[in-house]
């Protein structure tokens, strides 16, 4: 139960980061392991990294990143 809450918090945290100007610059996803995501805020040069686990969580975050990336 607690793990799901943490996962939701990760997704909410990423949405907040996007609202604050951060963008994903790269993610590394392994089939059976964690996904590492790297963010950068190009306005103030801040950077941030996160590790995400769980298939559904990774898919939700990847979809969000892909839908909100600069094309």
C-alpha positions in Angstrom: 0.0 0.0 0.0 2.7 2.5 1.0 4.7 1.8 -2.2 1.7 3.0 -4.4 1.6 6.3 -2.4 5.3 6.8 -3.0 4.8 6.1 -6.7 2.0 8.6 -6.9 4.1 11.1 -5.1 6.9 10.6 -7.7 4.5 11.3 -10.6 3.1 14.4 -8.8 6.6 15.6 -8.1 7.5 15.3 -11.8 4.3 17.2 -12.8 5.3 20.0 -10.3 8.8 20.0 -11.6 7.5 20.6 -15.1 5.3 23.4 -13.8 8.5 25.0 -12.4 10.4 24.8 -15.7 12.2 21.5 -15.4 12.3 19.2 -18.5 13.5 15.7 -18.9 16.8 15.6 -20.7 17.2 11.8 -20.6 15.8 8.6 -19.1 17.4 5.2 -18.9 15.0 2.3 -18.5 16.0 -1.3 -17.9 13.5 -4.0 -18.6 13.3 -5.4 -15.0 14.8 -2.7 -13.0 14.5 1.0 -12.1 14.2 3.8 -14.5 16.6 6.8 -14.0 15.3 10.1 -15.1 17.4 13.3 -15.5 15.8 16.7 -15.4 17.2 20.2 -16.1 15.8 23.6 -15.6 17.2 25.7 -18.5 16.2 29.0 -16.9 18.3 28.6 -13.8 20.6 25.6 -14.8 19.3 23.5 -11.9 19.3 19.8 -12.4 17.6 16.9 -10.7 17.6 13.1 -11.0 15.0 10.5 -9.9 14.8 6.7 -9.8 11.4 5.1 -10.5 10.4 1.5 -10.2 7.2 -0.4 -11.1 6.1 -1.0 -14.7 2.8 1.0 -14.5 4.6 3.9 -12.8 7.3 4.0 -15.4 4.8 3.9 -18.3 2.7 6.7 -16.7 5.8 8.9 -16.3 7.2 8.1 -19.8 3.8 9.0 -21.3 3.8 12.3 -19.4 7.3 13.1 -20.5 6.7 12.2 -24.1 3.5 14.3 -24.2 5.2 17.3 -22.6 8.6 17.3 -24.4 9.6 20.0 -26.8 9.2 18.8 -30.4 
